[in-house]
Amino acid sequence: MEFLPTAFADRMKATALELAVLAGHLVLYPSGLVGERRVAPPAPEGDGPRAGARPVVLLHGFVDNRSVFVLLRRALARHGRDSVEALNYSPLTCDLRAAAELLGRRVTELLDRTGHTEVDLVGHSLGGLIARYYVQRLGGDARVRTLVMLGTPHSGTTFVPLAVADAHPLVRQMRPGSEVLRELAGPAPGCRTRFVSFWSDLDQVMVPVETARLDHPDLIVRNVRVSGIGHLALPVHPTVASGILHALDDDTPAEDAPDGSAGTASVA
């Protein structure tokens, strides 16, 4: 008898948080329209690779920009990640594969500039699909240690009505059965990157919510279930940030990780 009222209260709390996050993001949005300056760090001593934590590249979702990661960047900086960059791709982009190619160029440039050999990626929503395409289809697994995805529609979302979906190619690519999603569902033997996919039980943009789980027999995957927050809160929630930091710090050799999905854990 108490289940329905509790579920309703949880959904109302999540909705209130989503509205608060949206309001704050609207204030910050203009600051993220311009790409950030790329500052070269001090050159590493000697001829060896640069010491320290791997650089992190952040990739926003559809019609968003780098301002969505303000709080996450602070958490990464406090945790010793001193090389963090956010990639803005144009809202006029008509194919996520083009955005994935842009990501690949940015990763190569970042590695050349910092002296590192690998990066970590964090993508929110569509940004996770773009990053996943780069890793799986464009050889990015040679450069990406860990890819963390937040509320990413791995098997497509039906949230946007068909009439609206027809208005933008990127939205069509996020619908179930799209050509891009079929590509990503195909074989990916030998992929070296580790994938961590956060999905929320109250994400109203991922329809159904389980579409944000990544299940692929060739990939090293850990799915993390988040309770009580919605889609917009994923990049700003402190519990999710803690989970991201844990995922990026995991240095277990890829060959020791289990194949396929490693199960689901609750972080909130």
ABEGO torsion letter per residue (X at the ends): XAAAAAAAAAAAAAAAAAAAAAAAAAAAAAAAABBBBBBBBBBBBEABBBBEBBBBBBBBBBGBBAAAAAAAAAAAAAAGBABBBBBBBBAABABAAAAAAAAAAAAAAAAAAAGBABBBBBBBEAAAAAAAAAAAAAGAAAABABBBBBGBBAAEBAABBAAAAAABAAAAAABBGBAAAAAAABBBBGBABBBBBBBBAABAABOBAAAABBBBAABBBBBBBBBGBBAAAAAABAAAAAAAAAAAABABBAAABBBEBAEBBBAX
